[in-house]
């Protein structure tokens, strides 16, 4: 660990287009979170983007006048030495892999999406072995560091670290709850600080159970605004299909944008199929956006985060990430929604499962706020996705084909085991380069699980 008042942070996947959001967040909080060293790490395939983003980061820091050293490297072990915090925001197989995750299921009449359904399964299968390797490096080079994971599917990845390694200082993070809170504030036409939400569920399956304005519950008011056509609670990468008013009023809690994949499956499938045909999948759209962003980043006169980055879907990313790190570092005891072990907070989910839930953030990590059982109307769906995540993580670690088939089949977006097998086989072949655990002689052997 670095000495007090001198924080070292390592960002793996530092060449990401999101990185300027992170830099902006650290600069804004420098007085309370003095990041003296920020190491941006990437792989050889990402070196060009790393250099472009790194140069922009250095200009941003210089413009802000803060004594933050920006280091760029392809050597992860070198970067990790004595780190205080390690953040992960990488994509195994880059956007080309995401495009496969989206297009292949669509061919078979199933939603193709980055973190939901077959796409979410395969992103997890590719990502989990890599994150576990990162953890092994951390055990050697920075055993006291906190791992803050932004890499999707964040819930599945966080669960895999807890269950398949000895590393306990890990928190998963997503900007969806922050975006929901900001959308609520916009719908109510108030400052975000006046709004609080009791969040509980799973990553990309989180619900706002109670919504407060100045401490008073206003859940029904917010739902009324949404059912009357207010579209403030939306995301750049998800079609804004409205809810049936009667359904939302009866539910009486706030779903997140990703719930449209489960509650409006046919409509979302039709929308994605149409978009893929007319303008490309989301991955292909993002590739174009990233090309434009990196052209902006190259401008030697640019020394701040460009507004166009919000089109990438990264709105409020820095607030979520930097607030969490700042709160752990300063032992703030404030409340933030994060991915952490359940520890009995949600009654209908196993204690050792990762959940996304409002938690008190301390120097010892998040302490989830107990909410009891989820409402019966959503409990079953959440449990089904939790089962999917757990089996998927086991498949990722073991390379067990049958476990992967089971995970694919029990996901509610996949209609049958027969369709699951067809998609699984095609996607395994398409991603063969990044899934070596499925193509070795010992791939089907069960793995030892640490309790």
C-alpha positions as CSV (number, residue, x, y, z in Angstrom):
1,X,0.0,0.0,0.0
2,X,1.2,3.5,-0.7
3,X,1.4,5.9,2.3
4,X,-1.5,7.9,3.5
5,X,-2.4,10.9,1.4
6,X,-0.8,9.3,-1.6
7,X,-3.1,6.9,-3.4
8,X,-2.1,4.6,-6.2
9,X,-4.8,3.3,-8.6
10,X,-4.4,0.8,-11.4
11,X,-7.0,0.7,-14.2
12,X,-7.0,-2.5,-16.2
13,X,-8.5,-1.8,-19.6
14,X,-7.1,1.7,-19.4
15,X,-7.4,2.2,-23.2
16,X,-11.2,2.2,-22.9
17,X,-13.2,5.1,-24.3
18,X,-14.7,5.4,-20.8
19,X,-11.4,6.3,-19.2
20,X,-11.8,10.1,-19.5
21,X,-14.9,9.8,-17.3
22,X,-12.7,8.2,-14.7
23,X,-10.0,10.8,-15.0
24,X,-12.6,13.6,-14.6
25,X,-13.9,11.9,-11.5
26,X,-10.5,11.6,-9.9
27,X,-9.6,15.2,-10.7
28,X,-12.9,16.5,-9.2
29,X,-12.3,14.6,-6.0
30,X,-8.5,15.2,-5.7
31,X,-8.8,17.1,-2.3
32,X,-10.4,14.1,-0.6
33,X,-8.9,11.3,-2.8
34,X,-5.3,12.3,-3.6
35,X,-4.5,10.0,-6.5
36,X,-0.8,10.6,-7.0
37,X,-0.3,7.6,-9.4
38,X,-2.8,6.3,-11.9
39,X,-1.5,3.4,-14.0
40,X,-3.5,2.7,-17.2
41,X,-2.9,-0.9,-18.3
42,X,-4.0,-2.6,-21.5
43,X,-3.1,-5.5,-23.9
44,X,-1.0,-5.2,-27.1
45,X,-4.1,-5.1,-29.2
46,X,-5.3,-2.0,-27.3
47,X,-1.9,-0.2,-27.3
48,X,-2.9,2.4,-29.8
49,X,-6.0,3.4,-27.9
50,X,-4.1,3.3,-24.6
51,X,-1.6,5.8,-26.0
52,X,-4.4,8.1,-27.3
53,X,-6.4,8.0,-24.0
54,X,-3.3,8.3,-22.0
55,X,-2.2,11.4,-23.8
56,X,-5.7,12.9,-23.2
57,X,-5.5,11.9,-19.5
58,X,-2.2,13.7,-19.1
59,X,-3.6,16.8,-20.7
60,X,-6.7,16.7,-18.4
61,X,-4.5,16.4,-15.4
62,X,-2.2,19.2,-16.5
63,X,-5.2,21.5,-17.2
64,X,-6.6,20.8,-13.8
65,X,-3.3,21.5,-12.1
66,X,-3.3,18.4,-9.9
67,X,0.0,16.5,-9.2
68,X,-1.3,13.1,-10.6
69,X,1.2,11.0,-12.5
70,X,-0.3,9.1,-15.4
71,X,1.6,5.9,-16.3
72,X,0.9,3.8,-19.4
73,X,1.9,0.2,-19.6
74,X,1.2,-3.2,-21.2
75,X,2.8,-4.9,-18.1
76,X,0.1,-5.7,-15.6
77,X,2.4,-7.0,-13.0
78,X,4.6,-3.9,-13.0
79,X,1.6,-1.7,-12.7
80,X,0.0,-3.6,-9.8
81,X,2.9,-3.3,-7.4
82,X,1.8,-1.7,-4.1
83,X,-1.5,-0.5,-5.6
84,X,-4.3,0.7,-3.2
85,X,-7.2,0.2,-5.7
86,X,-7.4,-1.8,-8.9
87,X,-10.3,-1.1,-11.2
88,X,-11.2,-3.4,-14.1
89,X,-13.0,-2.3,-17.2
90,X,-11.9,-4.6,-20.0
91,X,-13.6,-6.5,-22.8
92,X,-12.1,-9.9,-23.8
93,X,-12.3,-10.1,-27.5
94,X,-13.0,-6.4,-27.9
95,X,-16.1,-5.1,-29.6
96,X,-15.8,-7.7,-32.3
97,X,-16.7,-10.3,-29.6
98,X,-19.7,-8.3,-28.5
99,X,-21.0,-8.1,-32.0
100,X,-20.9,-11.9,-32.2
101,X,-22.8,-12.1,-28.8
102,X,-25.5,-9.9,-30.3
103,X,-25.8,-11.3,-33.9
104,X,-25.6,-15.0,-33.3
105,X,-28.6,-15.3,-31.0
106,X,-30.7,-13.0,-33.2
107,X,-30.2,-15.6,-36.1
108,X,-32.1,-18.1,-33.9
109,X,-34.9,-15.7,-32.8
110,X,-33.3,-15.0,-29.4
111,X,-32.3,-11.6,-28.0
112,X,-28.7,-10.8,-28.5
113,X,-27.4,-8.5,-25.8
114,X,-24.1,-7.8,-24.1
115,X,-25.1,-8.8,-20.5
116,X,-28.4,-10.6,-20.9
117,X,-29.3,-14.0,-22.3
118,X,-26.7,-15.9,-24.5
119,X,-24.6,-12.8,-24.9
120,X,-24.3,-12.2,-21.2
121,X,-23.4,-15.9,-20.7
122,X,-20.6,-15.7,-23.2
123,X,-19.2,-12.5,-22.0
124,X,-19.1,-14.1,-18.6
125,X,-17.4,-17.3,-19.9
126,X,-14.7,-15.1,-21.6
127,X,-14.2,-12.7,-18.7
128,X,-14.2,-14.8,-15.5
129,X,-10.9,-16.7,-16.3
130,X,-9.2,-13.4,-17.0
131,X,-10.4,-11.7,-13.8
132,X,-9.3,-14.7,-11.8
133,X,-5.8,-14.4,-13.3
134,X,-5.8,-10.7,-12.4
135,X,-6.7,-11.7,-8.8
136,X,-3.7,-14.1,-8.7
137,X,-1.4,-11.2,-9.7
138,X,-2.9,-9.0,-7.1
139,X,-2.3,-11.7,-4.4
140,X,1.4,-11.3,-5.2
141,X,1.8,-7.6,-6.0
142,X,-0.8,-5.7,-4.0
143,X,-2.4,-8.1,-1.4
144,X,-4.0,-5.2,0.5
145,X,-5.7,-3.5,-2.5
146,X,-9.4,-3.2,-3.2
147,X,-10.6,-4.6,-6.5
148,X,-13.4,-2.5,-8.0
149,X,-14.9,-4.3,-11.0
150,X,-16.8,-2.4,-13.7
151,X,-16.4,-5.2,-16.2
152,X,-19.8,-6.7,-17.2
153,X,-21.6,-8.9,-16.4
154,X,-20.6,-7.3,-13.1
155,X,-22.7,-9.5,-10.8
156,X,-21.6,-12.8,-12.4
157,X,-17.9,-11.6,-12.3
158,X,-18.1,-10.5,-8.7
159,X,-19.7,-13.8,-7.7
160,X,-17.0,-15.7,-9.5
161,X,-14.3,-13.9,-7.6
162,X,-15.9,-14.6,-4.2
163,X,-16.6,-18.2,-5.0
164,X,-13.6,-19.3,-7.1
165,X,-10.8,-17.4,-5.4
166,X,-9.6,-16.5,-1.9
167,X,-9.9,-12.7,-2.7
168,X,-12.5,-11.0,-0.5
169,X,-11.7,-7.3,-1.0
170,X,-13.8,-6.9,-4.2
171,X,-16.8,-4.7,-5.1
172,X,-18.7,-4.8,-8.3
173,X,-20.1,-1.6,-9.7
174,X,-22.6,-0.5,-12.3
175,X,-23.9,2.9,-13.4
176,X,-27.5,1.8,-13.9
177,X,-28.7,2.6,-10.3
178,X,-27.1,6.0,-10.5
179,X,-28.7,6.7,-13.8
180,X,-32.1,5.6,-12.4
181,X,-31.7,8.0,-9.5
182,X,-30.7,10.9,-11.8
183,X,-33.7,10.1,-14.0
184,X,-36.0,10.2,-11.0
185,X,-34.6,13.6,-10.0
186,X,-35.2,14.8,-13.5
187,X,-38.8,13.4,-13.5
188,X,-39.5,15.2,-10.2
189,X,-37.6,18.3,-11.3
190,X,-35.5,18.4,-8.2
191,X,-31.8,18.2,-7.3
192,X,-30.5,14.6,-7.3
193,X,-29.2,15.1,-3.7
194,X,-32.8,15.3,-2.5
195,X,-33.6,11.8,-3.9
196,X,-32.8,8.5,-2.2
197,X,-33.7,5.0,-3.4
198,X,-33.7,1.6,-1.7
199,X,-32.1,-0.5,-4.4
200,X,-32.1,-4.3,-4.3
201,X,-31.8,-7.2,-6.7
202,X,-29.0,-8.3,-9.1
203,X,-26.8,-6.5,-11.6
204,X,-29.0,-5.4,-14.5
205,X,-31.9,-6.8,-12.6
206,X,-32.1,-4.2,-9.8
207,X,-35.3,-2.6,-8.5
208,X,-36.0,0.6,-6.7
209,X,-38.1,-0.7,-3.8
210,X,-38.8,2.7,-2.2
211,X,-38.2,6.1,-3.6
212,X,-37.8,9.1,-1.2
213,X,-37.8,12.8,-1.8
214,X,-36.5,14.7,1.2
215,X,-37.1,11.6,3.3
216,X,-40.7,11.2,2.3
217,X,-41.8,8.1,0.2
218,X,-42.8,9.2,-3.3
219,X,-42.7,5.8,-5.1
220,X,-46.3,6.0,-6.4
221,X,-45.7,9.6,-7.6
222,X,-42.7,8.5,-9.7
223,X,-44.5,5.5,-11.1
224,X,-47.4,7.8,-12.0
225,X,-45.0,10.1,-13.9
226,X,-43.6,7.1,-15.8
227,X,-46.9,5.6,-16.7
228,X,-48.1,9.0,-18.0
229,X,-45.2,9.1,-20.5
230,X,-42.2,10.6,-18.7
231,X,-39.2,8.9,-20.2
232,X,-36.5,10.3,-17.9
233,X,-35.4,6.9,-16.7
234,X,-33.8,5.6,-19.8
235,X,-30.4,4.4,-21.1
236,X,-28.5,5.1,-24.3
237,X,-28.1,1.4,-25.2
238,X,-31.7,0.2,-24.5
239,X,-34.8,1.0,-26.5
240,X,-37.2,3.2,-24.5
241,X,-40.3,1.1,-24.9
242,X,-43.0,2.3,-22.5
243,X,-44.6,0.2,-19.8
244,X,-48.2,-0.8,-19.6
245,X,-49.6,1.5,-16.9
246,X,-51.6,-1.2,-15.1
247,X,-48.5,-3.5,-14.9
248,X,-46.2,-0.8,-13.4
249,X,-48.9,0.4,-10.9
250,X,-49.5,-3.2,-9.7
251,X,-45.8,-3.9,-9.5
252,X,-45.5,-0.7,-7.3
253,X,-41.7,-0.7,-7.4
254,X,-39.3,0.7,-10.1
255,X,-37.8,-1.7,-12.6
256,X,-34.5,-0.8,-14.2
257,X,-34.2,-0.3,-18.0
258,X,-32.8,-3.8,-18.5
259,X,-36.0,-5.3,-17.2
260,X,-37.5,-4.6,-20.6
261,X,-35.7,-7.7,-21.9
262,X,-37.7,-9.8,-19.5
263,X,-41.1,-8.0,-19.3
264,X,-41.2,-7.0,-23.0
265,X,-39.2,-9.8,-24.6
266,X,-41.1,-10.0,-27.9
267,X,-41.0,-6.2,-28.4
268,X,-37.3,-6.0,-27.5
269,X,-36.5,-8.9,-29.8
270,X,-38.4,-7.2,-32.7
271,X,-36.6,-3.9,-31.9
272,X,-33.1,-5.5,-31.8
273,X,-33.8,-7.5,-35.0
274,X,-34.9,-4.3,-36.8
275,X,-32.0,-2.3,-35.5
276,X,-29.4,-5.0,-36.4
277,X,-30.8,-5.1,-40.0
278,X,-31.0,-1.3,-40.5
279,X,-28.1,0.2,-38.5
280,X,-26.2,-2.7,-37.0
281,X,-26.1,-4.2,-33.6
282,X,-25.3,-2.1,-30.6
283,X,-21.7,-3.3,-30.8
284,X,-21.4,-2.1,-34.4
285,X,-23.0,1.3,-33.5
286,X,-20.5,1.6,-30.6
287,X,-17.6,0.8,-32.9
288,X,-18.6,3.8,-35.0
289,X,-19.0,6.0,-31.9
290,X,-15.7,4.9,-30.6
291,X,-14.0,5.8,-33.9
292,X,-15.4,9.3,-33.6
293,X,-14.5,9.5,-29.9
294,X,-10.9,8.5,-30.5
295,X,-10.6,11.1,-33.3
296,X,-11.7,13.7,-30.7
297,X,-9.3,12.3,-28.1
298,X,-6.4,12.7,-30.6
299,X,-6.9,16.5,-30.6
300,X,-3.9,17.9,-28.8
301,X,-6.1,20.9,-27.8
302,X,-8.6,18.7,-26.0
303,X,-8.1,18.7,-22.3
304,X,-11.5,17.7,-20.9
305,X,-14.0,14.9,-21.3
306,X,-16.0,15.5,-24.5
307,X,-19.8,15.6,-24.2
308,X,-20.1,13.0,-26.9
309,X,-18.9,10.3,-24.5
310,X,-22.4,10.2,-22.9
311,X,-23.7,8.7,-26.2
312,X,-21.5,5.7,-25.4
313,X,-23.7,4.8,-22.4
314,X,-21.2,6.0,-19.8
315,X,-23.3,8.7,-18.2
316,X,-22.6,9.0,-14.4
317,X,-19.8,6.3,-14.7
318,X,-17.2,8.5,-12.9
319,X,-19.7,9.4,-10.2
320,X,-20.4,5.8,-9.4
321,X,-16.8,4.7,-9.6
322,X,-15.1,7.6,-7.9
323,X,-17.7,8.0,-5.2
324,X,-17.1,4.3,-4.2
325,X,-13.4,4.6,-4.1
326,X,-13.5,7.9,-2.2
327,X,-15.9,6.4,0.3
328,X,-13.8,3.4,1.0
329,X,-10.6,5.5,1.3
330,X,-12.3,8.0,3.6
331,X,-14.5,5.5,5.5
332,X,-17.5,7.7,4.8
333,X,-20.3,5.4,5.9
334,X,-22.6,6.7,3.1
335,X,-25.1,4.6,1.2
336,X,-24.4,3.5,-2.4
337,X,-25.8,0.6,-4.5
338,X,-23.0,-1.9,-5.2
339,X,-22.5,-5.6,-6.1
340,X,-21.4,-7.5,-2.9
341,X,-22.1,-10.6,-0.9
342,X,-25.7,-10.8,0.2
343,X,-24.9,-11.8,3.8
344,X,-28.6,-12.2,4.5
345,X,-29.7,-8.8,3.2
346,X,-32.1,-10.2,0.7
347,X,-34.0,-13.1,2.4
348,X,-34.8,-15.1,-0.8
349,X,-31.2,-15.2,-2.1
350,X,-28.4,-17.4,-0.6
351,X,-26.1,-15.5,1.8
352,X,-22.9,-16.3,-0.3
353,X,-24.4,-14.9,-3.5
354,X,-23.5,-11.6,-5.1
355,X,-26.4,-9.1,-5.1
356,X,-26.7,-5.5,-6.2
357,X,-28.0,-3.6,-3.2
358,X,-27.9,-0.3,-1.3
359,X,-25.0,-0.7,1.1
360,X,-23.1,1.4,3.7
361,X,-19.6,2.0,2.4
362,X,-16.8,1.8,4.9
363,X,-13.0,1.3,4.9
364,X,-13.7,-2.4,5.4
365,X,-16.0,-2.5,2.3
366,X,-19.8,-2.5,1.7
367,X,-22.2,-3.5,4.4
368,X,-25.5,-4.4,2.6
369,X,-28.7,-2.9,4.1
370,X,-31.1,-5.7,4.9
371,X,-34.5,-5.5,3.1
372,X,-35.9,-8.9,3.9
373,X,-37.6,-10.8,1.1
374,X,-38.1,-9.2,-2.3
375,X,-41.8,-8.7,-3.2
376,X,-43.3,-12.0,-4.4
377,X,-44.0,-10.4,-7.8
378,X,-40.3,-10.2,-8.7
379,X,-38.8,-12.8,-6.4
380,X,-39.0,-15.7,-8.8
381,X,-37.4,-13.9,-11.7
382,X,-34.5,-12.7,-9.6
383,X,-33.9,-16.2,-8.2
384,X,-33.9,-17.6,-11.8
385,X,-31.3,-15.1,-12.9
386,X,-29.2,-15.8,-9.8
387,X,-29.3,-19.5,-10.7
388,X,-28.2,-18.7,-14.2
389,X,-25.3,-16.5,-12.9
390,X,-24.1,-19.2,-10.5
391,X,-24.2,-22.0,-13.0
392,X,-22.6,-19.8,-15.7
393,X,-19.7,-18.9,-13.4
394,X,-19.1,-22.6,-12.7
395,X,-19.0,-23.3,-16.4
396,X,-16.6,-20.4,-17.0
397,X,-14.1,-21.8,-14.4
398,X,-14.5,-25.5,-15.3
399,X,-15.0,-25.4,-19.1
400,X,-17.8,-27.9,-18.6
401,X,-19.9,-28.0,-21.8
402,X,-23.0,-29.4,-20.0
403,X,-22.9,-26.7,-17.3
404,X,-22.7,-24.1,-20.1
405,X,-25.7,-25.7,-21.8
406,X,-27.6,-25.8,-18.4
407,X,-26.8,-22.1,-17.8
408,X,-28.0,-21.2,-21.3
409,X,-31.2,-23.2,-21.0
410,X,-32.3,-21.8,-17.6
411,X,-31.9,-18.2,-18.7
412,X,-35.5,-16.9,-19.2
413,X,-34.6,-15.3,-22.6
414,X,-33.8,-18.8,-24.2
415,X,-37.0,-20.7,-25.1
416,X,-35.8,-24.3,-24.9
417,X,-32.8,-26.6,-24.4
418,X,-32.8,-27.4,-28.1
419,X,-32.4,-23.8,-29.1
420,X,-29.9,-23.3,-26.3
421,X,-27.7,-26.1,-27.7
422,X,-27.8,-24.7,-31.2
423,X,-26.8,-21.2,-30.0
424,X,-24.2,-22.6,-27.6
425,X,-22.4,-24.7,-30.2
426,X,-22.3,-21.8,-32.7
427,X,-21.1,-19.3,-30.1
428,X,-18.5,-21.7,-28.7
429,X,-17.0,-22.0,-32.2
430,X,-17.2,-18.3,-32.9
431,X,-15.4,-17.5,-29.6
432,X,-13.0,-20.4,-29.6
433,X,-9.9,-18.2,-29.4
434,X,-11.1,-16.7,-26.1
435,X,-12.5,-19.9,-24.5
436,X,-9.6,-22.3,-24.2
437,X,-11.1,-23.9,-21.1
438,X,-13.8,-25.5,-23.3
439,X,-11.3,-27.0,-25.9
440,X,-8.9,-28.9,-23.7
441,X,-8.9,-32.6,-22.7
442,X,-9.7,-31.8,-19.1
443,X,-12.3,-29.2,-19.8
444,X,-15.2,-31.2,-18.4
445,X,-13.6,-32.0,-15.1
446,X,-15.2,-30.3,-12.0
447,X,-13.3,-27.6,-10.3
448,X,-12.7,-27.2,-6.6
449,X,-14.9,-24.5,-5.1
450,X,-13.7,-22.6,-2.1
451,X,-16.4,-21.8,0.5
